[in-house]
Amino acid sequence: MLTHAWSKERSGETNRYLTFPLIETGQTLETLQPFLISANAYLGTQGIVQALQNGADVVMTGRVADPSLVLGPLLFEFGWDAENYDLLGKGTLAGHLLECGAQVTGGYYADPGYKDVPDLANLGFPIAEVAENGDVLLTKLAEAGGMVTPGTVKEQIVYEIHDPCNYLTPDVIADFSQVTVKEVAPNRVQVSGTGGKARSGSYKASIGYRDGFLVEGEISYGGSGAYQRAHLAREIVEQRLAMLGVPVQELRFDYIGVNALYHDTLSQAITEHWRDVPEVRLRVAARTATRADAEHLSNEVETLYTNGPAGGGGESPLAPCAFVPRSQLHRGPACEKPSPSPPLPFNVPCRSQDCQR
């Protein structure tokens, strides 16, 4: 199964998995069966290797595990045995180091004054020089910004792997627990020591399902009493939703600048005067069953601008999108060259350089 939109004919393909647990909730897939719309299994290297063996210059895949995009060409190039799990583990590490692009050259690593990265605006992608024995030397172009150091490499190694001893992929269970990282020259880091075990025989799958509508609205308060006014705004929205009987499946309030990242307990622990912040932005987010309910909540946030606490501004309610074909746009009245397209009931201001104002 690569990827497919849902249909009655295809729904039978997942019926045998209905008792499988969902990683996020622990519930079975059966609980989502009425709402399923798509399924994507994370495949491995087999199709990539076959395509290369058949002379392909470019291989386009469906949903494939990130490391497999590198491991596949290595299997083809070196003729590795698909049952040599130590080599597969080494190739998987090479793919894992490259999969997030410039993360391993300093992107998502920089922390000014603590972990400084040079020339981030010119950040370059990594290059992996992989030996036939699976050892990896990581580097980058000399003229590119960023850096390749033991620190950047180690952070990428432990990124999104869950268990370093058992990194599950469609091709192998890689073992990163004995990996060694050594800087052999500036911006050149040697990585070795990866192991591997036989793959599990199962595939990870990503399931898409209908789950209502997400909506969020925001409004800012600044100056003396900013937090208290934002808190009052929250209470108003809560009371209005209850008064009007707007059904909300999930509802969340954040005070951006106060507790949006760490929520209440941690935020209060790390910020001594968290109630005295000079500015705060209230964020209201909700999940609803219908679009109408989502729009209603958005409207309640927008009305805080004039019907809520003093000094609110910069509100960002839900905004409907309109798509107009370019061929249907015509120039404003100040332009010399009118469009031959039929006019719309509104004028679009001219931004073209060839248009005289």
C-alpha positions as CSV (number, residue, x, y, z in Angstrom):
1,M,0.0,0.0,0.0
2,L,1.6,3.3,-1.1
3,T,-1.0,5.9,-0.7
4,H,-4.6,6.2,-1.7
5,A,-7.8,8.2,-1.1
6,W,-10.5,6.3,0.7
7,S,-13.2,4.4,-1.1
8,K,-15.6,1.5,-0.4
9,E,-13.6,-0.7,-2.7
10,R,-10.3,0.1,-0.9
11,S,-11.6,0.1,2.7
12,G,-11.2,-3.6,2.8
13,E,-7.4,-3.2,2.7
14,T,-7.3,-1.9,6.2
15,N,-10.1,-4.0,7.8
16,R,-7.5,-6.5,8.9
17,Y,-5.8,-3.8,10.9
18,L,-8.8,-2.5,12.8
19,T,-7.7,-4.0,16.1
20,F,-4.2,-2.4,15.8
21,P,-3.5,0.3,18.4
22,L,-3.0,4.0,17.5
23,I,0.3,5.3,18.8
24,E,-1.2,8.6,19.9
25,T,-4.2,7.4,21.9
26,G,-3.8,3.7,22.4
27,Q,-7.3,3.2,21.0
28,T,-7.8,0.8,18.1
29,L,-8.0,1.9,14.4
30,E,-11.6,0.7,14.5
31,T,-12.6,3.8,16.5
32,L,-11.7,5.9,13.4
33,Q,-13.2,3.6,10.8
34,P,-16.2,5.8,9.9
35,F,-14.0,8.8,9.4
36,L,-11.0,7.4,7.5
37,I,-10.1,9.2,4.2
38,S,-6.5,8.1,3.5
39,A,-3.7,5.8,4.5
40,N,0.0,6.0,3.9
41,A,2.5,3.2,4.7
42,Y,6.1,4.1,5.1
43,L,7.9,1.8,2.7
44,G,11.6,1.0,2.5
45,T,14.4,0.6,-0.1
46,Q,13.1,-2.3,-2.2
47,G,11.4,-0.2,-4.9
48,I,14.2,2.3,-5.0
49,V,16.8,-0.4,-5.6
50,Q,14.7,-2.1,-8.3
51,A,14.3,1.2,-10.1
52,L,18.0,1.9,-10.1
53,Q,18.7,-1.7,-11.3
54,N,16.4,-1.0,-14.2
55,G,18.5,2.1,-15.2
56,A,16.5,4.9,-13.6
57,D,18.2,8.2,-13.3
58,V,15.5,9.7,-11.0
59,V,13.3,7.7,-8.7
60,M,10.0,9.1,-7.6
61,T,8.5,7.4,-4.6
62,G,5.3,7.4,-2.6
63,R,5.6,7.6,1.2
64,V,9.1,6.2,2.0
65,A,10.9,6.4,5.3
66,D,13.4,9.2,5.2
67,P,16.6,7.1,5.7
68,S,15.6,4.7,3.0
69,L,16.1,7.5,0.4
70,V,19.8,7.3,1.1
71,L,20.1,3.6,2.0
72,G,18.5,2.6,-1.3
73,P,21.3,4.1,-3.5
74,L,23.9,2.7,-1.1
75,L,22.5,-0.8,-1.5
76,F,22.6,-0.4,-5.3
77,E,26.0,1.2,-5.5
78,F,27.9,-1.2,-3.2
79,G,25.8,-4.3,-3.8
80,W,25.2,-4.8,-0.1
81,D,23.3,-7.9,1.0
82,A,19.8,-6.9,2.0
83,E,20.2,-9.3,5.0
84,N,23.4,-7.7,6.3
85,Y,21.8,-5.8,9.0
86,D,24.9,-4.1,10.4
87,L,25.5,-2.5,6.9
88,L,21.9,-1.6,6.7
89,G,22.2,0.1,10.1
90,K,25.2,2.0,8.9
91,G,23.4,3.1,5.7
92,T,20.4,4.1,7.8
93,L,22.5,6.3,10.0
94,A,23.9,8.0,6.8
95,G,20.3,8.6,5.7
96,H,19.2,9.8,9.1
97,L,22.1,12.3,9.2
98,L,21.1,13.7,5.8
99,E,17.3,13.5,6.0
100,C,16.7,16.9,7.6
101,G,19.0,18.7,5.3
102,A,20.8,21.7,6.9
103,Q,19.9,20.7,10.5
104,V,23.2,18.8,10.7
105,T,25.2,21.8,9.3
106,G,23.9,24.1,12.1
107,G,20.2,24.7,11.3
108,Y,18.0,24.1,14.4
109,Y,21.2,24.1,16.4
110,A,22.2,27.8,16.9
111,D,21.8,29.3,20.3
112,P,23.5,32.7,20.4
113,G,26.3,33.0,23.0
114,Y,26.0,29.3,23.7
115,K,26.1,27.5,20.4
116,D,27.0,30.1,17.8
117,V,26.8,29.1,14.1
118,P,28.5,31.2,11.5
119,D,26.8,32.7,8.4
120,L,23.4,31.1,9.0
121,A,21.9,33.2,6.2
122,N,24.1,31.3,3.8
123,L,23.5,27.9,5.4
124,G,24.6,25.0,3.2
125,F,23.4,21.4,2.9
126,P,25.5,18.5,4.3
127,I,27.5,16.1,2.2
128,A,28.0,12.5,3.3
129,E,31.0,10.5,2.0
130,V,30.0,6.9,2.7
131,A,32.6,4.1,2.5
132,E,31.8,0.6,1.3
133,N,32.1,-0.6,4.9
134,G,29.4,1.9,5.9
135,D,31.5,4.4,7.7
136,V,30.3,8.0,7.1
137,L,32.3,11.2,6.8
138,L,30.1,14.3,7.1
139,T,31.1,17.6,5.6
140,K,29.9,20.6,3.6
141,L,31.0,23.0,0.8
142,A,33.8,25.3,2.0
143,E,32.0,28.4,0.8
144,A,28.7,27.5,2.5
145,G,27.6,28.9,5.8
146,G,27.0,26.8,8.9
147,M,29.3,24.2,10.3
148,V,29.7,20.5,10.8
149,T,30.9,19.6,14.3
150,P,30.6,16.7,16.7
151,G,27.8,18.8,18.4
152,T,25.7,19.3,15.2
153,V,26.1,15.6,14.3
154,K,25.3,14.3,17.7
155,E,22.1,16.4,17.9
156,Q,21.0,15.0,14.6
157,I,21.8,11.4,15.6
158,V,19.4,11.5,18.5
159,Y,16.7,13.5,16.6
160,E,13.3,11.7,16.4
161,I,14.6,8.1,16.9
162,H,12.8,7.2,20.1
163,D,15.0,4.4,21.2
164,P,18.7,4.7,20.2
165,C,19.1,0.9,20.5
166,N,16.1,0.1,18.4
167,Y,15.5,2.7,15.7
168,L,12.6,1.1,13.7
169,T,12.6,1.5,9.9
170,P,11.1,-0.6,7.1
171,D,14.5,-2.0,6.2
172,V,16.3,-2.6,9.5
173,I,16.2,-2.0,13.3
174,A,19.2,0.2,13.6
175,D,21.3,0.4,16.8
176,F,22.9,3.8,17.3
177,S,23.9,3.1,20.9
178,Q,27.6,2.4,20.1
179,V,28.1,5.1,17.5
180,T,31.3,7.1,17.8
181,V,31.7,10.7,16.5
182,K,35.1,12.2,15.8
183,E,36.2,15.5,14.2
184,V,39.0,14.7,11.8
185,A,39.3,18.2,10.4
186,P,37.4,21.5,10.5
187,N,33.9,20.8,9.1
188,R,34.7,17.1,8.6
189,V,33.3,14.6,11.1
190,Q,33.7,10.8,11.0
191,V,30.8,8.6,12.2
192,S,31.1,4.9,12.8
193,G,30.0,2.0,15.0
194,T,26.4,1.6,14.0
195,G,24.8,-1.8,14.2
196,G,21.5,-3.4,13.1
197,K,19.0,-6.2,13.6
198,A,16.4,-7.8,11.4
199,R,13.4,-5.5,10.5
200,S,10.2,-6.0,12.5
201,G,8.1,-7.1,9.5
202,S,5.6,-4.3,10.2
203,Y,5.2,-0.9,8.6
204,K,4.4,2.4,10.2
205,A,1.3,4.0,8.7
206,S,-0.1,7.5,8.7
207,I,-3.9,7.7,8.8
208,G,-5.9,10.6,7.6
209,Y,-9.4,11.0,9.0
210,R,-12.1,13.6,9.3
211,D,-12.0,15.3,12.7
212,G,-14.0,18.5,12.3
213,F,-12.6,22.0,12.0
214,L,-9.7,23.8,13.7
215,V,-10.1,27.6,14.4
216,E,-7.9,30.1,16.2
217,G,-8.1,33.8,16.9
218,E,-5.7,36.1,18.6
219,I,-5.6,39.6,20.2
220,S,-2.9,41.5,21.9
221,Y,-2.8,43.6,25.1
222,G,0.1,45.8,26.2
223,G,1.2,48.0,29.1
224,S,0.1,48.0,32.7
225,G,-2.2,45.1,33.5
226,A,-1.7,43.4,30.1
227,Y,-2.0,39.9,31.5
228,Q,-5.1,40.8,33.6
229,R,-6.9,42.2,30.6
230,A,-6.0,39.2,28.5
231,H,-7.3,37.0,31.2
232,L,-10.6,39.0,31.3
233,A,-10.8,38.6,27.5
234,R,-10.6,34.8,28.0
235,E,-13.4,34.8,30.5
236,I,-15.5,36.8,28.2
237,V,-15.1,34.3,25.3
238,E,-15.8,31.4,27.7
239,Q,-18.9,33.0,29.0
240,R,-20.1,34.0,25.5
241,L,-19.7,30.4,24.1
242,A,-21.7,29.0,27.1
243,M,-24.4,31.7,26.8
244,L,-24.9,31.0,23.0
245,G,-24.5,27.2,23.3
246,V,-21.7,27.0,20.8
247,P,-20.6,23.3,20.8
248,V,-16.9,23.0,21.0
249,Q,-15.1,19.6,21.1
250,E,-11.8,21.0,22.3
251,L,-10.9,24.5,23.6
252,R,-7.6,26.0,24.5
253,F,-6.4,29.4,25.7
254,D,-2.8,30.5,25.6
255,Y,-1.2,33.7,26.8
256,I,1.6,34.1,24.2
257,G,4.6,35.5,26.0
258,V,3.5,34.0,29.3
259,N,2.6,30.3,29.1
260,A,2.1,29.3,25.4
261,L,5.1,27.0,25.3
262,Y,5.4,25.6,28.8
263,H,1.8,26.1,30.1
264,D,1.1,27.2,33.6
265,T,3.2,25.1,36.1
266,L,6.5,25.4,34.3
267,S,5.9,28.9,33.1
268,Q,5.3,30.1,36.7
269,A,8.4,28.2,37.9
270,I,10.8,29.8,35.4
271,T,9.3,33.3,35.3
272,E,9.2,35.1,38.6
273,H,6.9,38.0,37.7
274,W,4.9,36.2,35.0
275,R,1.7,38.3,35.8
276,D,3.6,41.5,35.3
277,V,4.6,41.1,31.6
278,P,4.5,44.3,29.6
279,E,2.7,42.7,26.7
280,V,0.7,39.5,26.1
281,R,-1.2,38.0,23.2
282,L,-4.3,35.9,23.9
283,R,-4.7,32.9,21.6
284,V,-8.0,31.0,21.4
285,A,-7.9,27.7,19.6
286,A,-10.7,25.2,19.2
287,R,-11.9,22.1,17.4
288,T,-15.5,22.0,16.3
289,A,-17.7,19.6,14.4
290,T,-18.9,22.2,11.8
291,R,-17.5,25.2,10.0
292,A,-20.3,27.4,11.3
293,D,-19.3,26.7,14.9
294,A,-15.7,27.5,14.1
295,E,-16.7,30.8,12.5
296,H,-18.8,31.6,15.5
297,L,-15.9,31.2,17.8
298,S,-13.7,33.3,15.6
299,N,-16.3,36.1,15.6
300,E,-16.4,36.1,19.4
301,V,-12.6,36.7,19.5
302,E,-12.9,39.5,16.9
303,T,-15.6,41.3,18.9
304,L,-13.1,41.6,21.8
305,Y,-11.6,44.5,19.8
306,T,-14.4,46.9,20.7
307,N,-16.5,44.9,23.2
308,G,-13.7,43.5,25.4
309,P,-11.0,44.9,27.8
310,A,-9.3,48.2,27.0
311,G,-6.4,48.4,24.6
312,G,-6.9,45.2,22.6
313,G,-5.4,45.3,19.1
314,G,-3.9,43.2,16.3
315,E,-6.8,40.7,16.3
316,S,-6.5,37.9,13.8
317,P,-9.8,36.2,13.3
318,L,-10.6,33.5,10.8
319,A,-10.5,35.0,7.3
320,P,-12.2,33.4,4.4
321,C,-10.0,32.8,1.3
322,A,-11.0,33.8,-2.2
323,F,-9.3,32.4,-5.3
324,V,-9.5,34.3,-8.5
325,P,-7.9,33.1,-11.8
326,R,-5.2,35.5,-13.0
327,S,-7.0,35.7,-16.3
328,Q,-10.0,37.2,-14.6
329,L,-8.0,40.1,-13.0
330,H,-8.0,43.4,-14.7
331,R,-5.9,46.5,-14.2
332,G,-7.1,49.4,-12.1
333,P,-8.4,52.6,-13.7
334,A,-5.0,54.3,-13.5
335,C,-3.5,51.8,-16.0
336,E,-3.2,52.6,-19.7
337,K,-3.6,49.0,-20.8
338,P,-7.0,47.5,-19.9
339,S,-7.2,43.8,-19.7
340,P,-9.3,42.1,-22.4
341,S,-10.8,39.8,-19.6
342,P,-14.4,40.4,-18.5
343,P,-14.4,42.9,-15.7
344,L,-15.0,41.8,-12.1
345,P,-17.2,43.7,-9.7
346,F,-14.1,45.2,-8.1
347,N,-10.9,46.8,-9.3
348,V,-7.5,45.3,-8.5
349,P,-4.8,48.0,-7.9
350,C,-2.0,47.9,-10.4
351,R,1.4,46.8,-9.1
352,S,3.1,46.2,-12.5
353,Q,6.2,48.1,-13.4
354,D,4.9,48.5,-17.0
355,C,1.9,50.3,-15.8
356,Q,2.0,54.2,-15.6
357,R,0.3,55.6,-12.6
